[in-house]
Structures are given as C-alpha cells and as structure tokens.
C-alpha cells in the first residue's frame, strides 16, 4: 500500500525542508533551512486532508477508536505525529519530522561549524574509548541526529541495541538491533520493558533514544554494570538542567533512594554531557562539552572541556579531562596539551 501525499509531495522531496507542520488543511508550515515559514501549499479542501490522515493511520495499523494522538513512521522513514479532535479542537493536526537516509559525519559537521574540528577529534576518540555520553538539547536541536553521527563511529565488532518510543535512530552499523515500545490495545511494552529485555541480548552498547520516563533508572544501571560506551539523549537547555532532569525522571519512576545515592550513580554512569542548541535563525551547534568528574558532598562536580567563546567559536577551556586516563590506557592517543586553550584560539 502506498500513500498519496497530494500537495505535500513537493515538501517531502525538498532536501531543505526538515519538518512539515499541518495546522489545518489550508495552513501548512515548514522548517526550511532551520527557519519556520508558512507555505503556499494547500489541500483542495478539508476532506482531502482528512483522507490523508486516515491513509497514514491505516497504513501504520492505528485504530482511531483507541485515542486522539498517534505517533509512527511513514513509509518514507519520517516520523509523524497526528492529533484528532477534541484534542485538537480545530481539526486534525499533523507534524512530520523528516530524517535523512544517511547521517552527516563529524568532519561534515565541523565544516558547517556545528562543532569544531578539535572537539570532533576528541569525541571520535571518546566514542572509540567507550565513554558513556549524554546528548542534551532543546526541541529541534538535533539530538537524535547527532547520536546517529556518534553511533556510526562504533567499531563493527561491537553489538548495539537501541531503544525508543518512536523509531528515529538510524545507525550505519552492521550489528545494530532496534527495539521499540509497543502501545496497542492488549499489548503494551514500555521503553523500560525494552531496556530490561535488551540486557539479555548481549549488547556491548545500549542507545536509548531519549530518557523521558521510568527507563532512566535502568539506563543508569546499565551504564554502571558493564555497558560502557552507551549513549542517550535528554531534553534540557544546559548541562546543569540535564542533570536536574535526570534526577526528576528517576524520582518519577518511583525509585526510593536518597538524593545523594542517585547523584552518585549519575556521576559514575555518565562521562560526558554534550550540549546542543538551536538558535532563532535555525542554526544548530554544539555549545558545550562537559565532563562529570566526581562527587563532593551531595554535588556532582563538573569540568567544562569545550565551550563557545565570545566570538562564537567552540574552543578548549584548558581543563584536562580525567577520562584521558581511560583514553590513553593502552597507548598514547591524546596528549594532555591537546586541551591547551591556546591551541584552539
């Protein structure tokens, strides 16, 4: 079964459009080169638009009688979200997040100033050295896309298991197995259930698309119990907010542990937080790379390794990371003077 996207076809075909937002049949917005703009595209009438909605839900085997909001993947591989009245009182609304078939490399991202070449070199070594990484950022900052980029650096002799609510991870890796939560009448499996099952599948690394519910505590346990090199994303605007959100998610899962114990597990589980930002002009970039070092009292100590300077350039802060001992455990890969801030000035 194929889907006739009608007037949306040209929007799907444009490589400059990364998101399609249909508020009503005659009001369609897109994200074009990072900017939100209203298009001149229109459906013939509300009925043509509703036919598309029903075609998408039918293709994805969604039962309309079971709810008012639906997430899924289109045949083209793009993620969709559909809301129906009364959840969206003015009528059905549809949002499509387009995904590129191939992730950009770190070198390509460095050329676009998403990241500096020096920071890219460090992250490449960090992935190869099996550091646990959290990618933090706001909506549309490129968290999942960057996870895909870093995931492509994992050695082919390792096994990756990814876990998501909606399939967005697209790894260029031969030994990658994707698990996805199930939310169907009579059949429900949460991300937490998937994570528990993944631990029985001999993964070398576990990627959680986004920690947003009660799977967060299991992710901490996995990272603390032999699954080095695992990655996840968190919706937060700063590294400090990222840590606060993870704390909140653990408590929301009903985990009855003292705050200090939760923070200790976080400090042991995560090596790096990579902060992403999407600016008002649509530009996305890495703004900061932070290392979690140790606990001091009830506080997780942090060390900024890279940050944007007053000229907007991502530069070394001059701090030498403790994880350098892990990176150079078998042979010298990065000298300590690699992090000299004068080298990136």
C-alpha positions in Angstrom: 0.0 0.0 0.0 1.3 3.4 -0.9 0.2 6.8 0.4 -0.8 9.7 -1.8 0.6 12.7 -0.1 -1.2 15.1 -2.5 0.1 18.7 -2.3 2.7 17.6 0.4 4.7 15.7 -2.2 6.9 18.7 -3.1 7.6 19.3 0.6 8.8 15.7 1.1 11.0 16.0 -2.0 12.8 19.2 -0.9 16.1 18.4 1.0 16.0 21.9 2.5 12.8 21.1 4.4 13.3 19.2 7.7 9.8 19.5 9.3 6.3 19.8 7.9 3.5 21.2 10.2 -0.1 21.0 9.1 -2.3 23.0 11.4 -5.4 22.8 9.1 -6.0 21.8 5.5 -5.2 25.4 4.3 -2.4 26.4 6.8 0.8 24.5 6.3 4.2 25.5 7.8 7.6 24.0 7.3 11.1 24.3 8.8 13.2 25.5 5.8 16.9 25.6 6.4 16.2 25.9 10.1 13.6 28.7 9.9 9.8 28.3 10.3 7.9 29.6 7.4 4.3 29.4 6.1 4.0 27.8 2.7 1.5 28.5 -0.1 0.7 24.7 -0.2 -2.9 23.9 0.4 -5.1 20.8 0.2 -8.1 21.1 -2.1 -10.4 21.0 1.0 -10.7 19.6 4.5 -11.9 16.3 3.1 -8.7 15.7 1.0 -6.6 16.4 4.1 -8.7 14.0 6.3 -8.3 11.3 3.6 -4.5 11.6 4.0 -4.8 11.4 7.8 -6.8 8.2 7.6 -4.5 6.8 5.0 -1.5 7.3 7.2 -3.1 5.8 10.3 -4.5 2.9 8.2 -1.0 2.2 6.8 0.5 2.2 10.2 -2.3 0.0 11.5 -3.5 2.5 14.1 -7.0 2.1 15.5 -8.6 5.6 15.5 -11.1 4.5 18.1 -8.3 4.0 20.7 -7.3 7.6 21.2 -6.7 11.1 19.9 -2.9 11.2 19.5 -0.8 8.9 17.4 3.0 8.6 16.7 4.5 6.5 14.0 6.8 6.2 11.0 5.8 6.9 7.4 6.8 4.6 4.5 9.4 7.2 3.6 11.0 6.7 7.0 9.9 10.0 8.5 8.3 10.4 12.0 4.8 11.6 12.2 2.5 12.8 15.0 -1.2 13.1 14.4 -3.8 14.6 16.8 -7.5 14.4 16.4 -10.5 16.3 17.8 -11.2 17.0 20.6 -7.5 17.0 21.5 -7.0 19.5 18.6 -10.4 21.3 18.6 -9.9 23.0 15.2 -9.5 19.7 13.4 -6.8 17.1 12.7 -3.2 18.3 13.0 -0.2 16.5 11.6 3.5 17.1 12.1 6.2 15.3 10.2 9.9 15.2 11.2 11.9 14.3 8.1 15.1 12.2 8.5 18.0 12.0 6.2 18.7 8.5 5.0 22.4 9.0 5.8 23.9 10.7 8.9 26.4 13.5 8.5 29.9 12.7 9.6 31.8 14.6 12.3 34.0 16.1 9.6 31.0 17.4 7.7 29.5 18.8 10.9 32.9 20.5 11.6 32.8 22.2 8.1 29.4 23.7 8.9 30.6 25.0 12.4 28.2 22.7 14.2 31.3 21.5 16.0 35.0 22.4 15.9 37.4 20.0 14.3 39.3 19.8 17.7 36.1 18.9 19.6 35.2 16.4 16.8 38.5 14.7 17.2 38.0 14.4 20.9 34.5 13.0 20.6 35.7 10.4 18.0 38.3 9.2 20.5 35.7 9.3 23.3 33.3 7.0 21.4 36.2 4.7 20.5 37.3 4.6 24.1 33.7 3.6 25.2 32.9 6.7 27.3 29.2 7.0 28.3 27.7 10.0 26.7 24.5 12.1 27.2 23.4 14.4 24.4 21.4 17.3 25.9 19.4 19.9 24.0 16.1 21.6 23.4 13.4 20.8 20.9 14.8 20.5 17.3 18.4 21.0 18.4 19.5 17.8 16.6 20.0 15.4 19.5 19.0 12.2 17.7 20.8 13.1 14.5 24.0 13.7 16.5 23.5 10.4 18.3 23.3 8.8 14.8 26.6 10.5 13.9 28.4 9.3 17.0 26.9 5.9 16.8 28.4 5.4 13.3 31.9 5.6 14.9 31.3 2.4 17.0 33.6 -0.4 16.0 31.8 -3.0 13.7 32.9 -5.8 16.1 30.6 -4.5 18.8 26.8 -5.1 19.2 24.5 -2.1 19.6 20.9 -2.4 20.9 18.8 0.8 20.6 15.6 1.5 22.4 12.9 4.1 21.5 9.3 5.1 21.8 9.3 6.0 18.1 12.0 4.8 15.7 14.3 7.7 14.9 17.7 6.2 15.4 19.3 5.4 12.0 22.7 3.8 12.7 25.2 2.9 9.9 26.3 -0.2 11.7 26.1 -3.9 10.7 25.4 -5.3 14.2 22.7 -2.9 15.3 19.3 -4.2 16.7 16.5 -1.8 17.3 13.8 -2.3 19.9 10.7 -0.1 20.1 8.0 0.3 22.7 4.6 -1.1 21.9 1.3 0.7 22.8 -1.5 -1.3 21.3 -4.8 -2.5 22.8 -4.0 -5.6 24.8 -0.3 -5.3 24.0 1.9 -2.8 25.9 5.6 -2.7 26.3 7.3 0.4 27.7 10.8 1.7 26.9 11.7 0.4 30.4 10.5 -3.1 29.4 12.6 -2.9 26.2 15.6 -1.9 28.2 15.2 -4.8 30.7 14.9 -7.1 27.7 17.9 -5.6 26.0 20.2 -6.6 28.9 19.5 -10.2 27.9 20.6 -9.7 24.3 24.3 -9.4 24.8 24.7 -5.8 23.9 28.1 -4.1 24.0 26.4 -0.7 24.0 22.9 0.4 24.6 21.5 3.5 23.0 18.2 5.0 24.5 16.7 7.4 22.0 15.5 9.8 24.8 15.3 9.3 28.5 11.9 10.8 29.4 10.2 8.3 31.7 10.9 5.5 34.1 13.5 3.9 31.9 16.0 6.5 33.1 17.0 4.5 36.2 17.5 1.3 34.2 19.7 3.3 31.9 21.8 4.3 34.9 22.1 0.7 36.0 23.1 -0.5 32.5 25.9 2.1 32.2 27.1 1.2 35.7 27.2 -2.5 35.0 29.4 -3.2 32.1 27.8 -1.5 29.1 30.5 1.1 28.5 30.1 3.4 25.5 26.3 3.7 25.9 24.5 6.8 24.8 21.2 8.6 25.4 19.6 12.0 24.8 17.9 14.3 27.3 15.6 17.3 26.7 17.4 20.1 28.6 18.8 23.6 27.8 22.0 23.3 29.8 24.2 20.6 31.3 23.0 21.5 34.8 19.4 21.3 33.7 20.2 18.0 32.1 21.4 16.6 35.4 18.3 18.0 37.2 16.0 16.5 34.7 17.6 13.0 35.1 17.2 13.3 38.8 13.5 14.2 38.4 12.9 11.3 35.9 14.4 8.8 38.4 12.1 10.0 41.1 9.1 9.9 38.8 9.9 6.2 38.3 9.2 5.7 42.0 12.8 4.9 42.9 13.1 5.2 46.6 16.8 6.2 47.0 18.4 9.1 48.8 19.3 12.0 46.5 23.0 11.6 47.2 22.9 8.0 46.1 21.1 8.9 42.8 23.6 11.6 42.1 26.5 9.2 42.9 25.1 6.7 40.3 24.8 9.5 37.8 28.4 10.6 38.4 29.6 7.1 37.9 27.3 6.4 34.8 27.9 9.4 32.7 31.4 10.5 31.5 30.3 13.4 29.1 27.4 15.7 28.5 27.3 17.3 25.0 25.0 20.3 25.0 23.3 21.3 21.7 21.4 24.4 20.9 19.1 25.6 18.1 19.3 29.4 17.6 16.4 31.6 16.5 18.0 31.8 13.0 17.8 28.0 12.7 21.5 27.3 13.2 22.3 24.3 15.3 25.6 23.8 17.1 27.4 22.1 20.0 27.7 24.8 22.6 29.5 22.9 25.4 31.1 19.6 26.3 31.2 18.9 30.0 32.9 16.0 31.9 31.4 14.7 35.1 34.3 14.1 37.4 33.4 13.0 40.9 31.1 13.7 43.9 31.9 16.4 46.5 29.4 16.1 49.3 26.0 16.0 47.6 27.2 17.8 44.5 28.3 16.2 41.2 31.5 18.0 40.2 31.8 19.1 36.5 34.5 20.3 34.3 33.9 22.2 31.1 36.2 20.8 28.3 34.9 22.8 25.3 32.7 26.0 25.2 31.8 28.8 22.8 33.9 31.9 23.2 32.7 35.5 22.7 33.3 35.1 19.0 31.1 32.0 18.8 33.9 29.6 18.3 33.9 26.2 20.1 37.3 26.2 21.9 39.0 24.2 24.6 38.6 25.6 28.1 42.1 24.5 29.1 40.8 21.8 31.5 42.5 18.4 31.1 39.8 15.7 31.4 40.1 12.8 33.9 38.9 10.4 31.2 42.2 11.0 29.5 43.4 8.1 31.7 40.8 5.9 30.0 41.5 7.2 26.5 45.3 6.6 26.9 45.0 3.3 28.9 46.6 1.1 26.3 48.6 3.6 24.3 49.0 7.4 23.9 46.2 8.7 21.8 45.7 12.3 23.1 48.4 14.2 24.9 47.4 16.5 27.8 48.5 19.5 25.8 45.7 18.7 23.3 43.4 20.6 25.6 45.6 23.7 25.8 43.2 26.5 25.1 45.9 28.4 23.2 45.9 25.6 20.6 42.2 26.3 19.7 42.5 30.1 19.9 
